[in-house]
Amino acid sequence: MLVTAVNGRPITGLQDLITAIEASTERWLVLDLVEPGRSLVIDRQAAVNAGPEILKQYGVPKDRNP
């Protein structure tokens, strides 16, 4: 699914998505999806905390390339 907004901030590309997520200080990340009326709600801190374990579990060395 394509993400069209994060907490109301429009997303036009992958860099917009990364910036919106990293800039957020709110507890919940609300990702609006391209399908009308569909959203994902993510506990930001829980996602940050789970990140290293998810990378390890799937053998991913880092979360992105520069």
N, C-alpha and C positions, 0 to 999 in steps of 0.2 A: 504494500500500500504506500502511496505517496503521501508525504506530510506536507500540508499546506500552511500550517501555522503552529507556533509553539507559544502557549500562554498569550494568544492573540497577536503575536508578532508574525507577519507574513514570511513564508519561506519560499525562496525561488531557486535555491541550489543547496548542495551539500555543505558549503562553507557557511551559508545562512543558518542551517540547522545546527551545526557545531557551535557557532557563535551564540545562538539563542539559548542553547542548553547550558553552555559554560557560563553565560552571563546571568542566568537565572539565580535568584536567591530565595525564591519561593519554595515551599515544601513540596508542592505538587507541580509536575510538568504535565500540561495538558496539550497533547499533540492532536491537532485536528487533521483528519485524513481527507483525501480527495473525494471519497464517497460521502455525500452530504449526510450529516447527522451522525457520523462515525468519529469517535475520538479514542485515544489511549490516554490513561491517566497513570503517571508513574511517580512513585515516591522518590524524589531526587536523591536524598541521602542514602536510601536503601540501594539505589542503583549504583551510586558512587562506591559504597561499601562492598557491593557484590562484584564490581568490575574485575578486580584482580583474580578472584576465584574463577570467574567465568572464562577469562583469558587462559588461565592455567588449565582448566578442565578441557578446553577445546584446542589446546596447544598453540595458541595465538601469541606470538612474542610481544606485541605491543598493540595498542588500540588504534593507531593510525600511523601513516607515513607523513613526514614533513612536506 
